[in-house]
C-alpha cells in the first residue's frame, strides 16, 4: 500500500490497519449474504405454503388421491384403450429401431446368397396366417433389400416391416423373394409375412384395400406395396418362385445421356474404371447379343460371383439355369439387357452384364465365356478370384418380376 494512503485508515499497528481494511470491505459481502438468506427464506416459506395448500386440497378433494393412484397404474391395468395405445407405442418403437439407420455406409454383406440367412426359409408356424404382397422400390437411398445382422438398418425390408407392423398392430417381418444389393431397384419384388390368427380374425371385410392404403401411407415415397392378400397353402416368397427377370439399363451412345435416368441407367461413355468404351459397345450390338447367348442353359456360375472361393469346393451350389438374355434397344444410345433365370447368385447378373460388355468392346474373346463356365475359378494366393471383367454398378439393375405358378 502507498504511504500516502495510510492516513485514510488512521494510525496504529499493521494488525490494526488490516482489521480496519477488512471492516471497510466486509459490508458489501454482508449485504450479498443477507440477500441470499432472504431469498432462501422466501423459497422456504413458499414451499411451506404450497405444501399447506396441497394438504388442504387433498382434504377438500378426496378424489384427487384416487386420480393420482390411477395415474400410477401401468397402462395395461387402466382400460382397454390404454392397453391398445401401449401396444401401438411398443410396435412403433420396435419398427423405428429396425428401420432407422445407424450410419449411411454401405455393407458388403448386403445381398449375400439366400442360403446364408437361417430365418429366410422358416416354415409357417401353427397359429399364424401367411399373407403376401408385391413391393416396388427405388433402391438409391437404401442398403439393399435384406436385413443383415449387425449391419446397416436402412433397408427396404426394414421400412416395409415398420409400415406393415403399424397397419396390422403386430410385429411382423417380411421375407422377400430376392435379396437385391445396395442401390439396386425393384419393380416386382414379392414378399410374405406371417400374421397371428387373433389379428387375422379381427380383420375388416375390405382389409386388403384398407391395409394396403395404410401401409403405403406409412412408407416413404420411394417404396410402395400392392396386391396384398392371403397366400395359398405352402407358399413361400423365395422357395415357391418359378423364375425371376432382371433388367440392366445402360447408355452407350455418343449423345449425352438423359439426366433424369442418372439413378436408373448406367452411363458407360469412355469408362476407365469399368474398362469399357460405350461407343465401341454401341457399334457392336450383335456381338453383345452373341455373348448373351453363351450364358443360356443350366451351367456353373461360380466364376460370376465374388463368393467364388466358397463355391469352388461345392460346385453344385453355383449351378443356375438362365432361360433367356435379351438385348433391347430403347432409343438413341440406350440399351436394356433382360436376364430371365430361376435364381441368381450374389452379384451374378451384374457380372454377366460386365462380361458381355467386355466381349462387345473387344477386351475379351467370345470363346472365353465358355472357358469361364466350364472351368472352376482359378484362385490366387489369397484364395480370391480376379475375373477378367468388371462388375457393373448397381444403379442400372432392376428386379422386374418374380414369377409363380398362380396369378400372383
Beta strands, then each sheet from edge to edge (+ up, - down):
strand 1: 128-137
strand 2: 175-176
strand 3: 185-196
strand 4: 223-230
strand 5: 243-251
strand 6: 266-267
strand 7: 270-271
strand 8: 276-277
strand 9: 297-300
strand 10: 319-331
strand 11: 334-341
strand 12: 397-403
sheet 1: 2+ 3- 1+ 4-
sheet 2: 2+ 3- 12- 5+ 6+
sheet 3: 2+ 3- 12- 5+ 11- 10+ 9-
sheet 4: 7+ 8-
end
